[in-house]
Structure formats: C-alpha cells, structure tokens
Amino acid sequence: MPNYTAVTKHITLPDGRQISIETGKLAKFADGAVVVRLGDAMLLATVVSQPSSRGDVDFLPLSVDYQEKFGGAGNIPGSFQRREGRLSDAEILVCRIVDRILRPMFPKDYHYEVQVMITLISADKTVQPDALAALAASAALSISDIPFAGPISEVRVARIDGKLQINPLTADIARADIDLIVGATADSVAMVEGEMDEVSEEEMVEAIAYAHEAIKEQVRVQLELAAEVEKSHVKREYPKYEENDDLKKRIQEGVYEQAYKVAHSGNPSKAGRKEGFGAIKKSLTAQLLEEQPELDMKMFGRYYSSAEKKAIRDMMIKERTRLDGRQLTEIRPIWSEVNYLPGAHGSALFTRGETQSLTTVALGTKLDEQIIDTAMTSGYSKFMLHYNFPAFSTGEVKPNRGPGRREIGHGNLAQRSLKKVMPSDDENPYTVRIVSDILESNGSSSMATVCAGSMALMDAGIPIRAAVSGIAMGLVQDKETGEYAVLSDILGDEDHLGDMDFKVTGTEKGIVACQMDIKIQGLSAEIMTAALHQAREGRLHILREMAKTIAAPAAELKPHTPRSHKMLIDKEYIGAVIGPGGKVIQQIQKDTNATVIIEEKDEKGHVSIYASNQEDMQAAIDRIRAIAATPEIGETYKGKVRSIQPYGAFVEIMPGKDGLLHISEVSHERLAALEGVLEVGQEIDVKLLDIDKKTGKYRLSRKVLLPKPERAADSNGAA
C-alpha cells in the first residue's frame, strides 16, 4: 500500500482538454509540491522557504529555477558530458516570466529565502510547458504554509486563424498573429509578455482580457486544492517590521516638502537629482542622530524611502510633470548615428536622454548558425541578438561574469521585436547576429536596443520590412483617490518608484512585441488601454526621429561584407560537387577563397556561395557549374577518353558524366578496332547526339565534327 494520500483537481480548457494538479505523491519533504499535467506534459513544482533569515537581509531572497529534463522527452543531451548543465536561455526566460509575477505576491517584510523549482519531467511535443510553469509554482505555494498572496496563474493566449485560443497546440502557434503569455490574479492582470504581427492596441487588450477569464478559473481550482491540504490552512508566523509611529511622522515631516521641491525642480541630470535627494537624507540623518544617538538605521532607511517615494509620486500626479522636467507624454531628446564602426557590417549609435546603445550587425554564412539543443526543440537559428549591460553604464564597479538573467530577458524582447520584420530566407541568405552594448543607462535600455538594432540592420543593407522602435511606459496611481499619471519613456527612478513597467515595440502599422510588469492590484483595462495609446504616440515620434538618420535599408552592402549567391543543382550531382571525403568542395574553397555550402532539400541540391569579392564568387560558381551542369543535346564538349571497348570508347564530357562514342561515330572511315586511333586519357572534341529517355545514357559522335573526305575521282575524271 502507498504511504501517501494524493489530492487531484482538474481544470478544463476552452477546447475541452484537461489540466490536472496533483499533490501528496511526490517530493513530500518540500514545503509544497505539485505535479501539473496536460496531455503527456508533466511539470513538478516544489517550494521551500528557510525557517530563519539572515539578519542583514532587507529584501525577499527569492530564486525561481525552471529546467527541462531531456530524459522526459526521450532525448540525450548533446553536450560533451551528456547531462543537463547550466540553464539554457529558453529555460531562463521561463524562470523570468514566473519570477516576475510571483515576487510581488509575497509580504514586503518577508525576508526568508524562498526557492521555487519547476522541472519538466515528461514532455509532450504538442504542449508548450512555459504556459504551465507559473500555474505549477503557484499551486505549490498555495498548498504550503509559506505566506503568499496568491493564487496566480499564467496562460498562453494566441490568435490563430482569427480566433483566440488558450494554451494552443504547438503546431498551431506558428500560424498565430498574436502570441502572449499573460499572468494574473483573480482580480487583475500582473504580467504580459509576447509578440504580435503589427496588431492594434484594441486587439492586444482583447487578447489579454480573454486570457484573464481563463486564469480566473485556474485560480479558483487552486483554492479548492489548497482547501483540501491541511498544511496550507495556517500560514507560518514570522517577525514583522517593528514600527515607531513617532519616528515615521518625524521623518515624513522632515522629508516630504523638501523631496517634493527637488522632484519638481525638473533637473534633467540623474546625478544632479541624486545629489539633491542625497543632501536631504544626509541633513535629516545628522539631525536625528543628534536627537537619538541609538537611532535604528534600518527603520530610518525604510521610513525615509517611503516618505521620499510618496513625495515624488504625489508631485507627478498633482503637477503632471516629471523628475527631469518633462511633460507626462514627452520623450527625451534623441540623437543617433549609423555606420559609426567602419569594421562592422552594420552599426548604429542610438541615444535617448541618458540611455545609449552601441549596436553592431555581423553577417555570416550558414556555418555560423546557432545550434539549438533543448529537451523540447533542436535545430538551428540564423538570427541572434545579444544584449550586454556593463557596470560602467550606470557608473558602478562590478565583476564581469557574463550575461545574467536580466541581460538574456532584455535581449530576448529586442530579438522578438526585430524578428518580426526580418526578410525571408530567400531575401536574406545570411546568418545575422546583432549585439547591443549599453554604454549609458537611465531607463529602458532594452528599448534603445530595439531602435539601435533596427537602424543597424538598415545600415547593413538587410531588407527589413519596416523600422521598429520601442518605448517603456510607467504608471503612478494614488490608491486612495484613484488619480493616476501614465508616463512615457520612463527614467530608471520612475521605474523603481512607479506601479508599472510596460515596454511596447512596434512599427508604424502596429505592435510587434511587449513586456509588462504591474506592481499594484486592480489595474483597470481603461488605464491599460490609455497606456497603450500613449505608447503608440511615443513610438511613432521615435520612428520619425530615427528616420532623420536612416529611413530605409541601404541599397548596397558594405564593401567588406561577404557576398552571397544561391544556385540549384540536380540531386544526383551533390556527391560530385562534394567529392570523396569532401575533397572536391574543399579544393574549390581553397582555390577560390569562397565558402561553399550544399544542402539537399526538395529533391534538389541547394548551393550557397559566400565570397569577399565578385571575382572569387564567379570562380566558385564556374567550378560548380562545370561539375553540376546538365549536358545538352547538340552541344560540343571537350572530353577525355576513359576506357576503350571493342564496340567503342567511353568519353567523360563533364566531371562524372561519361557517354558512349560508338566505333561507328569515331571516324568517317569504317574502323575494325580503335587501337592506334584513340588512347585512354586522350582529349577529343565530341558532340552530344542524344540522351536515352529511359536510361539517361549519352550518345556521342566525333565524326560529325570532322570534315567529310572527298570522294575518289572516277575513270572519266568526274568527281
């Protein structure tokens, strides 16, 4: 008999498929553990929170890890060690969408380490597990005794063939013109991320609302599950913040008016504003320490931050102006430059206010494609975007440890945006890598990456369908009065103290990608729609500024960009071009300095040739044509005698193509044998008379190219 009692609940999706949530069977030492299943896809989510906290921690040490087990998909990892290693970029992106919705759901004074682990233990090729990860994590938290203001859930909403669907089949997502992951509580949307095909603001809001209805049902089922798990009925106790109302009031009075004044001064410099706010804090700290030598500095810091934040937020709502003096809808000054780096195949420098991106485009061959090897997918990618955020961009000193989760997430948002306007493979034979290096950062560096990436692609001569720009929107809302201010092109400080970070990218026609995090409960559809329309105006303004520098893709590639050429050859000639052990193709590349790549697709040989100049390109083309060209009836060829038989000779007219030169077609004279007439290795001119339709054999003639002999004169002297 099993030593467990399992509890299972079911969620029915709009298309009739069922998601099951089971607890009590696996990982019973965890504070909470569930298995979520849809089809054959199964995710195990576990949560554990430490019973004590480090005394120096004044934040929530939350870690969210998502990992796909190759064995669950019947695969073996392609790495050298043949085991799962560090999380892939795809796994990290799932970690981020779960982390972003979970983190605000914990009490602000809960500083105990929490670890959420979500593992794909069984894969189903028809099911995308990222749409189930947050549901699994939330269910595990909900049945635990860890303080948690959930449940929450996330779903994928996609518009396929004009119809909105929840968690559609993997094969159908390729046809979607809207593909979003939406996260929410029962009351309000908290997270949105995804891509679209230039859709309108109203279409996006409709998709989000449709997803929220499905999430409400998933939240309801989680509550039913938690009600049947005794452990979740009483949440664990932990020491709350100590409060000192007198100190709180004293700090509020000493900070509010001065901070309001600095915030309203409209200083455009981040350093200048920091100095102004710092002077207030320094002065008040000195005063309070003189009055209270035993002042609790942690408590002071908490109250000070709260008072300063309130002053700034109130100023924005009442004065309808910003920290740097801008109006709510005003975009910071923009200047840009292309072809800044002469050695790159394309480059752009984009600066908006105090945020700057230097972006390069490198064009490579098919050999440069990125290898994709995950539990769910394998293959190649010919479009990459990498985002780097060095410490100096914010005036800090930090060790360079490679890209973190933030860099991977920001780069992914920019890549999704630009991918939507990339040309087809027929229009663009190159592997494209974009690299954005952030040189200055004070708000929405990912959106600067989108703008700089779009311009760099045009500078490189890549025929993108349209320019793309991006903008980060913010929100400040008074909970008591309901008054709010939507902020266009937010600063780093406005992101920190605001209630929303809503990044929207798009072309002149519509939205192509978005990423939204909402920090408050109850954001209305009205505010979301207002933010989207305000974002559209800002996005179009930025596009106009970009167009002043470059308005269309360059007509010519840079002189040092490798040229490309594609040609088709018959399938039967692929082996001849490659040669035994690759000797022929290697020799062609060595002799011509070109890169030659051959693929077999659709019963044809697809040949891609890359060279740094036209001379090398043509030399490689000629060599391949000489090997793979199809002989034509009536054409004359210089052939080489390969063998001699009693009935004729076999002559190679092209590499790998031999034809029969019958003994009767060698000469106008009647020959009994070919000894003394032809020799193996001898080069002769022959004409292709015919190709046998059944066998494909070539029939050659030499005598038709020779002058006919004069007839001998008769006895009367007549010819």
C-alpha positions in Angstrom: 0.0 0.0 0.0 1.3 3.5 -0.8 2.3 5.7 2.1 0.7 8.8 0.6 -2.7 10.3 0.1 -2.9 12.2 -3.2 -5.2 15.1 -3.9 -6.1 15.9 -7.5 -8.0 18.7 -9.1 -8.8 19.4 -12.8 -9.1 22.5 -14.9 -11.0 22.3 -18.2 -9.6 24.4 -21.0 -12.0 26.1 -23.5 -11.2 23.4 -26.1 -12.1 20.6 -23.7 -8.6 19.4 -22.8 -7.9 19.0 -19.1 -5.1 20.1 -16.8 -4.7 18.1 -13.7 -3.0 19.3 -10.5 -1.9 16.6 -8.1 -0.2 16.8 -4.7 0.8 14.4 -2.0 2.6 11.9 -4.1 6.0 13.3 -4.9 8.6 15.4 -3.0 6.9 15.3 0.4 9.9 16.9 2.2 9.3 20.2 0.3 7.0 22.8 1.9 4.8 22.4 -1.1 4.9 20.2 -4.2 2.6 19.6 -7.1 2.6 17.8 -10.4 0.7 19.7 -13.2 -0.2 17.6 -16.3 -1.6 18.5 -19.7 -1.6 15.7 -22.2 1.7 13.9 -21.7 3.5 17.0 -20.4 4.2 16.9 -16.7 5.8 19.6 -14.5 6.9 19.0 -10.9 6.9 22.2 -8.9 8.4 22.4 -5.4 8.8 25.3 -3.0 10.9 25.5 0.1 11.4 28.5 2.4 14.1 28.7 5.1 12.7 28.9 8.7 15.1 31.7 9.6 16.6 34.7 7.8 19.9 36.3 7.8 19.8 39.4 9.9 21.4 41.6 7.2 18.7 40.9 4.6 16.1 43.5 4.0 14.6 42.0 0.8 13.0 38.8 -0.4 15.7 36.3 -1.4 13.6 34.5 -4.0 15.0 32.2 -6.6 13.0 30.6 -9.4 14.5 27.8 -11.5 12.9 26.0 -14.4 14.6 23.1 -16.0 13.6 20.6 -18.7 14.8 17.0 -18.3 16.0 15.6 -21.6 15.0 12.1 -20.4 11.4 13.2 -20.0 11.4 13.9 -23.8 13.2 10.7 -24.6 16.3 12.6 -25.6 20.0 12.6 -24.6 21.7 16.0 -24.2 24.1 16.9 -27.0 26.7 18.3 -24.6 30.1 16.7 -24.1 29.1 15.4 -20.7 25.7 14.2 -21.9 23.9 15.6 -18.9 21.9 18.7 -18.1 24.2 21.6 -17.4 23.5 25.3 -16.8 20.1 26.5 -17.7 19.6 27.3 -21.4 18.4 30.8 -22.5 15.0 29.3 -23.2 14.8 27.9 -19.6 16.0 31.2 -18.1 13.2 33.1 -20.0 10.6 30.8 -18.4 12.3 31.4 -15.0 11.8 35.2 -15.6 8.1 35.1 -16.5 7.4 33.1 -13.4 9.6 35.2 -11.1 8.1 38.4 -12.3 4.6 37.5 -11.3 5.4 35.6 -8.1 7.8 38.2 -6.5 5.1 40.9 -5.8 2.8 38.3 -4.2 5.0 37.9 -1.0 4.7 40.2 2.0 7.1 43.1 1.8 8.5 42.2 5.2 9.0 38.5 4.4 12.8 38.2 4.1 13.2 34.4 4.3 14.9 32.6 1.5 12.4 31.0 -0.9 13.4 28.6 -3.6 10.9 27.6 -6.3 12.0 24.8 -8.6 9.9 23.8 -11.6 11.0 20.7 -13.6 9.6 19.4 -16.8 9.7 15.6 -16.0 7.7 14.5 -19.0 7.4 16.2 -22.4 4.7 16.4 -25.0 5.6 17.8 -28.4 2.0 19.3 -28.7 2.2 21.2 -25.4 4.3 24.3 -24.6 5.3 23.9 -20.9 6.1 27.6 -20.3 2.3 28.2 -20.2 2.0 25.8 -17.2 5.1 26.8 -15.2 3.5 29.6 -13.2 0.4 27.6 -12.5 2.5 24.8 -11.1 4.6 27.2 -8.9 1.5 29.0 -7.6 -0.2 25.7 -6.8 2.8 24.5 -4.8 2.9 27.8 -2.9 -0.8 27.8 -2.3 -0.8 24.4 -0.6 2.3 25.3 1.6 2.4 27.3 4.8 4.6 30.0 3.2 2.9 33.5 3.3 1.7 34.1 -0.3 -1.0 36.5 -1.5 -2.0 34.2 -4.4 -3.0 32.1 -6.1 -1.9 33.4 -9.5 -1.6 31.7 -12.9 -0.3 32.3 -16.4 -1.7 31.1 -19.7 -0.7 31.5 -23.3 -3.3 33.3 -25.4 -2.8 33.1 -29.2 -4.9 34.3 -32.1 -4.9 31.6 -34.7 -6.8 31.9 -38.0 -8.7 34.9 -36.4 -9.7 33.0 -33.2 -8.3 33.5 -29.7 -7.2 30.2 -28.1 -5.8 29.3 -24.6 -2.7 27.2 -24.5 -3.0 26.1 -28.1 -1.2 23.1 -29.7 2.5 23.7 -30.5 1.9 23.1 -34.2 -0.8 25.8 -34.4 1.3 28.6 -32.7 3.3 29.1 -35.9 0.1 30.5 -37.5 -0.6 32.9 -34.7 -0.6 36.6 -35.3 -0.8 37.2 -31.5 1.2 35.1 -29.1 1.2 36.3 -25.5 1.9 34.8 -22.0 -0.5 36.6 -19.6 -0.2 36.3 -15.8 -2.8 37.5 -13.3 -4.6 37.0 -10.0 -8.4 36.5 -9.9 -8.7 40.3 -9.7 -6.2 41.8 -12.1 -3.5 41.3 -14.8 0.0 41.5 -13.4 2.3 40.3 -16.3 2.2 40.2 -20.1 4.9 39.2 -22.5 4.8 38.2 -26.1 4.9 39.0 -29.8 2.5 40.0 -32.5 2.2 40.8 -36.2 1.7 44.5 -36.1 -1.6 44.4 -34.3 -3.6 47.3 -32.9 -3.9 48.3 -29.2 -7.5 47.2 -29.0 -6.7 43.7 -30.4 -4.0 43.3 -27.7 -6.3 44.4 -24.9 -8.9 42.0 -26.2 -6.4 39.1 -26.1 -5.3 40.0 -22.5 -8.9 40.1 -21.3 -9.7 36.7 -22.9 -6.6 35.2 -21.1 -7.7 36.7 -17.8 -11.0 34.9 -17.9 -9.2 31.5 -18.2 -6.8 32.5 -15.4 -9.8 33.2 -13.0 -10.8 29.5 -13.4 -7.3 28.3 -12.7 -7.1 30.4 -9.6 -10.5 29.0 -8.4 -9.3 25.4 -8.8 -6.1 26.2 -6.9 -8.1 27.5 -4.0 -10.1 24.3 -4.0 -6.9 22.3 -3.9 -5.5 24.3 -1.0 -8.7 23.8 1.0 -8.1 20.1 1.0 -4.5 20.3 2.1 -4.3 20.9 5.8 -0.8 22.4 5.8 -2.0 25.5 3.9 -4.7 26.4 6.3 -2.4 28.3 8.7 0.5 30.3 7.2 3.7 30.3 9.2 4.4 33.2 11.6 7.5 35.4 11.2 8.7 38.5 12.9 7.1 41.6 11.4 8.7 45.0 11.0 8.9 46.9 14.3 7.0 50.2 13.9 7.7 53.6 15.5 4.9 55.9 14.6 6.7 59.0 16.1 9.8 58.4 14.1 7.7 57.7 11.0 5.9 61.0 11.4 9.1 62.9 12.2 10.8 61.6 9.0 7.7 62.3 6.9 7.6 65.9 8.1 11.4 66.3 7.6 11.4 64.8 4.1 8.2 65.4 2.2 8.3 69.1 1.4 12.0 69.1 0.5 11.8 66.0 -1.6 8.7 67.4 -3.4 10.7 70.5 -4.2 13.7 68.6 -5.6 11.4 66.4 -7.6 9.6 69.4 -9.0 12.8 71.3 -9.8 13.0 69.4 -13.2 16.7 68.8 -13.0 17.5 66.8 -16.3 20.6 65.2 -14.8 20.4 61.9 -12.9 23.5 62.8 -10.9 22.1 66.2 -10.1 18.8 64.8 -8.8 20.7 62.2 -6.8 22.8 64.9 -5.2 19.6 66.9 -4.3 17.9 63.9 -2.7 21.1 62.8 -1.0 21.6 66.2 0.7 18.1 65.9 2.2 18.9 62.5 3.6 22.3 63.5 4.9 20.9 66.5 6.7 18.0 64.6 8.3 20.2 61.7 9.3 22.5 64.1 11.1 19.6 65.8 12.9 18.0 62.6 14.0 21.3 61.0 15.2 21.9 64.1 17.3 18.4 63.8 18.8 18.5 60.0 19.0 22.1 58.5 19.2 20.6 55.0 19.3 18.6 55.6 16.1 17.6 52.3 14.3 19.1 53.0 10.9 17.2 50.1 9.2 13.9 51.6 10.4 15.1 55.1 9.4 16.0 53.9 5.9 12.6 52.2 5.4 10.7 55.3 6.6 12.9 57.7 4.6 12.4 55.7 1.4 8.7 55.6 1.9 8.4 59.4 2.5 10.7 60.3 -0.4 8.7 57.9 -2.7 5.4 59.4 -1.7 6.6 63.0 -2.3 7.8 62.2 -5.8 4.7 60.2 -6.7 2.4 63.0 -5.4 4.3 65.6 -7.4 3.8 63.7 -10.6 0.1 63.2 -10.1 -0.6 66.8 -8.9 1.8 68.8 -11.1 1.5 66.5 -14.2 5.3 66.8 -14.7 8.3 64.5 -14.3 11.5 64.3 -12.3 13.5 65.7 -15.2 11.0 68.4 -16.0 9.3 66.6 -18.9 5.6 66.5 -19.5 3.9 63.1 -19.0 3.9 62.2 -22.7 7.2 63.9 -23.6 10.1 61.8 -25.0 13.7 62.6 -24.0 15.9 64.1 -26.7 17.1 61.6 -29.3 20.2 61.6 -31.4 21.6 58.8 -33.5 24.2 57.8 -36.0 24.8 54.9 -38.4 28.0 53.5 -39.9 29.8 54.5 -36.8 32.0 51.5 -36.7 33.8 51.1 -40.1 34.8 47.4 -39.4 31.2 46.2 -38.7 28.8 45.1 -41.5 26.3 47.5 -39.9 26.3 49.7 -36.9 24.2 52.3 -35.1 24.6 54.6 -32.1 21.3 55.4 -30.5 21.0 57.8 -27.6 17.8 58.9 -25.8 18.3 61.1 -22.9 20.8 59.4 -20.6 20.4 55.9 -22.2 22.7 54.9 -25.0 23.2 51.7 -27.1 26.0 51.0 -29.5 24.8 48.2 -31.7 26.5 46.1 -34.4 25.3 43.7 -37.1 27.6 40.9 -38.3 26.5 38.9 -41.4 27.8 35.3 -41.6 27.2 32.1 -43.5 25.1 29.1 -42.8 28.1 27.7 -40.9 27.6 30.5 -38.3 24.0 29.4 -37.4 23.3 28.9 -33.7 22.8 25.3 -32.7 19.6 24.8 -30.6 19.6 21.7 -28.4 16.9 21.6 -25.7 14.6 18.9 -24.3 11.8 20.3 -26.4 13.4 21.5 -29.5 16.5 21.0 -31.6 17.7 22.7 -34.8 19.4 25.9 -35.9 18.8 29.6 -35.7 20.1 32.1 -38.2 19.0 35.3 -36.3 20.6 36.2 -32.9 20.5 39.3 -30.7 22.8 39.6 -27.7 22.4 42.4 -25.1 25.2 43.5 -22.8 24.9 45.7 -19.8 28.4 46.5 -18.4 28.6 48.1 -14.9 30.1 51.3 -16.2 26.8 52.1 -18.0 25.4 53.1 -14.6 28.7 54.4 -13.1 29.2 51.3 -11.0 32.0 48.8 -10.4 31.0 45.1 -10.7 32.9 42.0 -11.9 32.1 40.9 -15.5 30.6 37.5 -15.1 28.9 37.2 -18.5 25.2 37.7 -19.2 22.8 37.3 -16.3 19.0 36.6 -16.5 18.2 40.3 -16.9 20.5 40.6 -20.0 19.0 37.4 -21.5 15.5 38.7 -20.9 16.1 42.1 -22.4 17.9 40.7 -25.4 15.0 38.3 -26.0 12.5 41.1 -26.0 14.5 43.0 -28.6 15.1 39.9 -30.7 11.4 39.1 -30.8 10.7 42.7 -31.9 13.2 42.7 -34.8 12.5 39.1 -35.8 9.0 40.2 -36.9 10.4 42.5 -39.7 13.3 40.3 -40.9 13.2 39.3 -44.5 12.6 35.7 -45.6 15.4 33.3 -46.2 15.1 33.8 -49.9 15.6 37.6 -49.5 18.3 37.2 -46.8 20.8 34.3 -47.2 22.9 35.5 -44.2 23.1 34.4 -40.6 22.6 37.6 -38.7 24.0 38.5 -35.2 23.1 41.7 -33.6 25.0 42.8 -30.5 23.8 45.8 -28.3 26.3 47.2 -25.8 24.7 49.6 -23.4 27.1 52.5 -22.8 24.8 54.6 -20.6 21.7 53.6 -18.8 18.9 55.6 -17.2 15.7 53.8 -18.2 14.6 51.4 -20.9 17.9 50.3 -22.4 16.1 47.3 -24.0 14.0 49.8 -26.0 17.2 51.6 -27.0 18.4 48.2 -28.2 15.4 47.8 -30.4 15.8 51.2 -32.0 19.6 50.8 -32.5 19.1 47.2 -33.8 16.6 48.4 -36.4 18.9 51.1 -37.6 22.0 48.9 -37.7 20.1 46.3 -39.8 19.2 49.0 -42.3 22.8 50.3 -42.3 24.0 46.7 -43.1 21.7 46.6 -46.1 19.3 43.9 -44.7 15.9 44.5 -46.4 13.8 44.6 -43.2 10.1 45.2 -43.9 9.8 48.2 -41.6 11.7 50.1 -39.0 10.9 49.2 -35.4 11.0 51.4 -32.3 10.3 50.7 -28.6 9.2 52.7 -25.6 8.9 52.0 -21.9 5.7 53.2 -20.2 5.2 53.8 -16.5 2.3 54.5 -14.1 1.8 56.3 -10.8 -1.6 55.8 -9.2 -2.9 57.1 -5.9 -4.7 54.2 -4.2 -6.9 56.5 -2.1 -8.1 58.9 -4.8 -7.7 56.7 -7.8 -5.9 59.6 -9.6 -3.1 58.4 -11.9 -0.4 59.5 -14.3 0.8 57.5 -17.3 4.4 58.2 -18.1 6.0 57.9 -21.5 9.7 56.9 -21.8 10.4 56.3 -18.1 13.6 57.0 -16.3 15.3 54.4 -14.1 14.0 56.2 -11.0 10.4 56.3 -12.3 10.6 52.6 -13.0 11.7 52.0 -9.4 9.0 54.1 -7.7 6.2 53.5 -10.2 3.4 51.0 -10.4 4.0 49.6 -13.9 6.8 48.9 -16.4 5.2 48.4 -19.8 7.6 48.0 -22.7 5.9 48.2 -26.2 7.7 47.8 -29.5 6.2 48.2 -33.0 6.3 49.6 -36.5 4.2 52.4 -37.9 1.4 49.9 -38.6 1.2 48.2 -35.1 2.6 46.4 -32.1 5.1 43.6 -32.6 6.2 42.8 -29.0 5.6 43.8 -25.4 6.6 43.1 -21.8 4.5 44.4 -18.9 5.0 44.1 -15.2 2.4 45.6 -12.9 3.2 46.2 -9.2 -0.3 47.0 -7.9 -3.5 45.2 -7.7 -6.6 46.1 -9.8 -5.1 47.8 -12.8 -8.1 48.6 -15.0 -8.5 47.9 -18.7 -9.1 51.6 -19.1 -5.6 52.5 -17.8 -4.0 49.8 -19.8 -5.7 51.0 -23.0 -4.7 54.6 -22.2 -1.1 53.5 -21.7 -1.0 51.6 -25.0 -2.4 54.5 -27.0 0.1 56.9 -25.3 2.8 54.4 -26.1 1.8 54.4 -29.7 2.2 58.2 -30.0 5.6 57.9 -28.4 6.6 55.0 -30.6 5.7 57.0 -33.8 7.7 60.0 -32.5 10.8 57.9 -32.0 10.4 56.3 -35.5 10.3 59.8 -37.0 13.5 60.7 -35.2 15.2 57.5 -36.4 14.1 58.3 -39.9 16.1 61.5 -39.8 19.2 59.4 -39.6 18.2 56.4 -41.8 14.8 55.8 -43.3 15.3 52.7 -45.4 17.8 49.8 -45.8 21.0 50.7 -47.6 20.9 49.9 -51.3 24.3 48.3 -51.2 26.1 46.0 -48.7 29.3 47.4 -47.2 32.4 46.7 -49.3 33.8 44.2 -46.7 30.5 42.3 -46.3 30.7 38.8 -47.7 28.7 38.5 -50.9 26.3 35.6 -51.4 24.9 33.6 -54.2 22.4 30.7 -54.3 22.1 28.2 -57.1 20.2 24.9 -57.6 21.8 21.7 -58.9 20.2 18.3 -59.6 20.3 16.0 -56.6 22.4 13.4 -58.4 25.3 15.9 -58.7 25.6 16.7 -54.9 28.0 13.9 -54.4 30.1 15.0 -57.4 30.4 18.6 -56.1 31.3 17.4 -52.6 33.7 14.6 -53.8 35.0 11.6 -51.9 35.6 12.7 -48.3 34.8 16.3 -49.3 37.9 16.6 -51.4 36.3 18.4 -54.3 34.4 21.0 -52.4 37.4 21.6 -50.1 39.6 22.2 -53.2 37.1 24.6 -54.7 37.1 26.6 -51.5 40.9 26.6 -51.3 41.3 27.7 -54.9 38.6 30.4 -54.9 38.7 31.7 -51.3 34.9 31.2 -51.2 32.8 29.4 -48.7 30.5 26.8 -50.3 27.6 25.1 -48.5 25.4 22.4 -50.0 22.1 21.1 -48.6 19.6 18.6 -50.0 16.1 19.9 -49.9 13.0 19.2 -52.0 14.9 16.6 -54.1 17.4 19.4 -55.2 20.9 20.5 -54.2 20.7 24.0 -52.7 24.2 25.6 -53.0 25.1 28.7 -51.1 28.3 30.5 -52.0 29.9 33.3 -49.9 32.9 35.3 -51.1 34.5 38.6 -50.2 34.7 39.8 -53.9 32.9 39.1 -57.2 36.0 37.5 -58.8 36.2 34.8 -56.2 32.4 34.4 -56.3 32.4 33.8 -60.1 35.3 31.4 -59.9 33.4 29.2 -57.4 30.2 29.5 -59.5 32.0 28.4 -62.6 33.7 25.4 -60.9 30.4 24.2 -59.5 28.6 24.7 -62.8 31.3 22.7 -64.6 30.6 19.8 -62.3 26.8 20.0 -62.0 25.8 21.4 -65.3 23.4 19.1 -67.3 24.7 18.2 -70.8 22.5 19.5 -73.6 21.8 17.7 -76.9 23.6 19.3 -79.8 26.4 20.8 -77.7 30.0 20.1 -78.3 32.3 19.1 -75.4 36.0 18.6 -75.0 36.0 15.1 -73.5 38.6 12.7 -72.1 38.7 9.1 -73.2 38.2 7.0 -70.0 38.2 3.5 -71.5 38.2 1.7 -74.8 36.0 -1.3 -75.6 35.7 -3.4 -78.8 32.5 -1.6 -79.7 33.6 2.0 -78.9 35.1 4.3 -76.3 33.6 5.9 -73.1 34.4 9.6 -73.0 33.9 11.9 -70.0 32.3 15.1 -71.2 31.8 16.6 -67.7 33.0 15.5 -64.3 31.1 12.3 -63.5 29.3 12.2 -66.9 30.5 9.6 -69.4 29.0 9.0 -72.8 29.4 6.2 -75.4 31.3 7.1 -78.5 30.4 4.1 -80.7 33.1 2.9 -83.0 30.9 3.9 -86.0 30.9 7.5 -84.7 34.7 7.9 -84.3 35.6 8.5 -88.0 34.0 8.6 -91.4 36.1 5.6 -92.2 34.9 2.2 -91.3 37.1 1.0 -88.4 37.6 -2.6 -87.3 39.1 -1.6 -83.9 40.2 1.6 -82.1 43.8 0.5 -81.3 46.0 3.2 -82.8 43.1 5.6 -83.3 42.3 6.6 -79.7 44.2 6.2 -76.4 43.0 6.3 -72.8 43.5 9.8 -71.4 43.4 11.4 -74.9 41.3 14.6 -75.1 38.9 14.8 -78.1 36.0 17.0 -79.2 32.7 15.2 -79.3 29.1 16.2 -79.9 26.1 15.0 -77.8 23.7 13.4 -80.3 21.1 12.1 -77.9 20.1 11.2 -74.3 18.3 7.9 -73.9 15.0 8.8 -72.2 14.8 5.5 -70.3 18.4 5.0 -69.2 19.7 8.6 -69.3 22.8 7.4 -71.2 24.6 9.8 -73.5 25.3 9.0 -77.2 28.3 10.8 -78.6 29.8 11.4 -82.0 33.2 12.6 -83.1 32.8 12.1 -86.9 30.1 14.8 -87.2 32.7 17.3 -86.2 35.3 16.1 -88.8 35.3 17.3 -92.4 33.9 14.7 -94.8 36.6 13.1 -97.1 36.4 14.0 -100.8 35.1 11.1 -103.0 37.7 9.4 -105.2 37.7 10.6 -108.9 36.1 8.1 -111.4 37.8 6.8 -114.6 36.4 9.7 -116.6 37.9 12.2 -114.2 34.5 13.2 -112.9 34.2 13.6 -109.2 
